[in-house]
Amino acid sequence: MAQSRKKNESASYRDFLNQLKERDFCRVYLFFGEESYLLEQYKKELTAALIAEGDTMNLNIHREGKISAGQLKDEAMSMPFFADYRLILAENTGLFAPGADEEQVERMVSFLPEIPPTTVLLFTELQTDKRSRMYKAVNKNGLAVEFKHPDPDTLRKWILGRFRRENVSITGTALERLLELTGDDMVRISSETEKLAAYAGEGGGIKIRDVECLVSARLEDRVFEMIEAVTCRERGKALSLYDDLLRLKVRPERILALISRQFNLLMIAKNMMELNRGLPQMQEALGLKFPGLVKKYTDQAGGLSVQEIRQAVEDSARTEEEIKTGKIDGELGVELLLVKYSAPR
């Protein structure tokens, strides 16, 4: 069997892929992290490697909710039925999160070393504390793999590969705009690339105008556009975009939270500009992966003074407090904030 990891660190995707290639499986795995697309893909890869299609006798699946250590142990100790392996999938058990049931954790940690070589137990978790006993126990007896959002270069190569398989081309500017609109969420990128490829057709090409027309903007992008209208003193446009968000049933509190975030990012951008910081430093300070987005923030910040941005941050916080305490209606509070900062100078 594959050697266990004794360090309190997550394995890389390559560690897991090597095991798939060599068919040298651990007895227990933990898949976790922010990138759900990759997590699901690797879960499918492991399932396909261990369980024949249609074999329900050797596949036990436990969806979200409490699962007892005793039940998992009984299943794990059962020999596979006319097959090499039994696979147990335990999803979002909560055993790796803060506040986990200590009794269940104790029983689970105790039996993990006893899992027979014919059983593979896979945990997939939304919440994982790397300091938890369960995390350390999996790392000791198996493999914990953390799925993070890929870096921009990896995403570009992945997108180009998907289009290449469909015999579709995309311009460089269109690719960058696609990434700006989708961010690094691979689930969303996958959906949008399928839509664009179907639109272009085999042998077709995708230009920036196609991306602008077909790729729906995220809520964050709509709020960004609204703040851009505010900084350009385009009150009518800002209020029209706000009305659009309300028609989409977005709660004013959610919109205000994003407005506050935008103003805070503008404050960071303004401070970095005042200090003459370069692009890499700005990217790190703003937490943005794509250079094009940094320029948009600096352009917006350039239209406001430090005092104006600071006051906007304070007003956003005060408006949020007034809405929470019932002093002002949510829709009206956000509207007044937009009106104030989009007023002509």
N, C-alpha and C positions, 0 to 999 in steps of 0.2 A: 504493500500500500504506500501511497505518497507520504513522505515525511512531514510531520507536523511542524508548525512554526512556534517557536518558543518566545519570540520577541513580541512585545505588546504593540504590534504594527499590523496594518492591513496589507494583504497580498496585492500584487498588481494583477491586471488582466492577463498578462503573459504567463504568470504562474499557473493560473487556471487553464489557459489554453494549452499549455504544455501537458497538463494532466489529461485533458481531453484527447490530445494527439496520442499520448502514450497509453491511454486508457488505464491510468494509474490513479485511481480516485481516492480521495479522503473519505472517512466515514461520516464526517459532519462538516457542513459549510454554513457560512453566514454571508448573505448578500445584502448590502445596505448602501445608502448614499442618495445624493440629490438627483442623479441621472436615471430616471425610471426606465427610459427606453433601453439603455444598455443592460440594466438589471434584468428586464424581461427577456431580452435577446439571449443572455447567457443562461437564464433559467430554462429557456426552451432548448438551448444547446445541451445542457446537462440532462434534461429529461429525455431528449432524443437519443443521447448516447447510452442511457441506462435502460430505458423502457421501450419495448417494441410498440409500434403504432397499434392502438386499439387494446392494449393490454391494461385492463383495469384491475386485475387481480393483484398486481405488484406495485400499484401506485396508490398511496394514501395522501389525500389532500385535506388540509385543515385551513379554512379561510380565517378571516379576522375574528378574533374572539379568544376567550380563554380556552386553553388546552392543558389537560393535566399531564404531569410528568409520567404518571403511571400509565396512561393510555399510550403515550409516545413510546415508552419503554416496551410495552406489550407488543406494539406493532414492529418496533425495531428488532426485537428478538425473534420475530417470526421468520422462518425460512421462506425465500421466494418460491413461487409456484411455477415449476418448470421453466425457470429463467435464472440468469446469473445474479441479478440484483433486485432488491426491493428499494423503491424510492419513496421517502416521506417528505412532503412539502408542508411546512408550517409557516403560515404567513401572518405577520404582524401579531405576534404572540404577546408583545409587551414585556417579555422576559429580559430584554436588553436595555429597557428604558429605566430612568430613575423612578423609584417607587414600586419596582416590580415585587411580586409576591415572593417573599424570602423563602418560604417553605418549598414552593415549586422550584425556585432557582436552586436550592440546596439539593433537591432530589434529581434535578436535571443535570447539574454539575457532576453528581456522583455516578450517574449511569452513562454519561458520554464515553468514558474510556471502555465501557463494556460492549459498545455497539459492535456486532459481528461484521466481518469483512464483506458479507453479502448484503449489507444494508447501507444506504446513503441517506442521511438526514440533512435536509436543506432548510435553513431559516431565512426568510426574507423579511426585513424589518424597515419600517419608516423611521422609527426612533432607535438610535443605538448610542449608548454611552460606552466609550472605549475603556472607561475605568471600571465597568461592571464586571462582576464575577463570571457572568455568562459569556461576555465577550472574550475574557481571558481564557476561559475554559475551551471555547471553540478554537481560539488561536493555538492553544496547546495541543488539542486533539485533532485539529483539522485545518481549515482555511477560512479566514475572514477576508472578503473582498469588498472594498469600498468603491462605489461607482460615482465618479465626479464628472461634471460637465467638461467635455474636451476643450482644449485651447483653440483659438480661432483658426490657426493653420490646419489643425486636424479636422475641424469642421468643414473648412473649405475643400480639402481633399475628399472628404466623405461625400459632400454634396456633388462635387464634380464627378465622382465615381458613380453616384446614383443616376445622374443625367447621362453619363457616358453609356451606361447599360441600356438606357432607353433611346440611344442614338439622338440625343438632344444636346445642343450647345447653349451656353449662357455667357453673356459678356461679363467682363470684370466688374463693371459698375453695377450691373444687375445683381451679381453675386453678393457684392458688399451691401447693397440695399436690402437684399433678402435677409442677410444676417442682422442688419440693424432692426428690421421689423420683427424677426422671430426670436432674437437673442440666441442663447446657447441651449435652448430646450430642444432636444433631439426628437421628442415626440411631435412637437409642432413643426419642426423643420421637415420631418418625414412626410407629414400631411401636406404641407405647402409645396414640397418638391413634386409630390405625386400630382397635385392639382396643376402645377406649371407644366409638367411633362405631358400630361393629357391635353392641355391647351395647345402646346407647341406641336405635338404629333411627332411621329418618327421622322428624323431628318430635319426637324425644325429648330428654331433658335429662340432664345428668350432674351429680351432686352429690358432695360430698366423700366420702361413704361408698362411692360407686361406685369412686372413685379408690383408696381404701384397700383395697378388696376385689380390684380387678382389676389394679392396677399393682404388679408385683413389685419389692420393694426391692432396691437395689444392695447389693453386699457392704459398701460403706462405711456404708450406712444400717443394716444389721444390726449392724455393730460399734458404731455410734453408740448404737443401742438397748441393746446389751449394756453399754456404759460408763454409760449412763443408769441402768441397773439397779444397777450398781456404786456410783454416787454416791448412789443412794437406799437403799443398804445392803440391796438385795433379792438376796441371794446365790443363792437357789434359781432365780430368774428369769435371773440372769446366767449361771449354769452351764448352765441349760437352753438358752439361746440359743447358748452355746458348743458344746454337743452338737449342736445343729441345724446349725451351720456345719461341724462335723467330718463329719456325715452327708452333707453336700453335697460332700464330698471337698475342702474348702478346707484347704490345708496350714497347720499351726500357725504356721509361720514367716510366712506371709502374714497371718494373723490378728494375730500379734504386731506386725508392721510397722504395721498399721492402728491397733492399740491405742496404740502409741507415738505415732503421728501425732495421735490424738485427745487424748492427754494433753498433747502439746506445744501443740495448739490451745487446750486448756483453760488452760494456763499463760498464753498470750497474752491470752485473754479475761479471766482473773483480773487480770492486770497492768493491762489497759485499764480494768477496773472500778475498781481501786484508784486510778487516775488520773482517774476521772470523765470518761472520753472519751465522745463522742457516737457515734451509730449510724454515720455515714459513716466516721469514723476507725476504728471497730471492724471494719467491713466490709473496709476496705483492709488493716488489720493481719492479719485472719484469711484474707483472700483469698476471701471469700464474696460472691457476687453477690446473694443473696436475703436480705432483712432477717429473714425468719422463721427462717432458720437461725442468724443471729447471736443471736437471743433464746434459742434452744435451747442454744447454747453458754454463754451467760451464766447460764442457769438451772442448767446442770450445774455450772459453776464455782462458783456460789453455795453449793453443798452441800459444798465442800471448802475447806480453808485453803490458803494459798500453800505452806506447808511440806509439806502432804500431796501437792499436785500435783507439786511439785519432786521429792519422794521417789519418786512414781510414775514420773516421767520417768526418774529414775536407775535404779529397779528394772527398768523395761522394757528399758533399754539393757543392764543386767547380765544379765538373763534371755536376751536375744538372744545375747550373747557366750557364755554358758554352753551354749546350744543349739548354736551354731556349733562350739564346741570339744568337744562331746560329753560335757560334764559333767552334763547333764540331758536327759532325753527331752523332745522338743518339746511334745507334748500335755500332759505333766505340768507343764512349766515355765509354760505359759500358764495352766493351771488354778490353780496355786499363786498366781500373780499376781492372778487374779480373786478367789480366796478371801481373800487378804490385804486387798484394798481394798474388799471388800464386807462385811467383818466389822462387826457392830454396834458402835457406839461405847460 
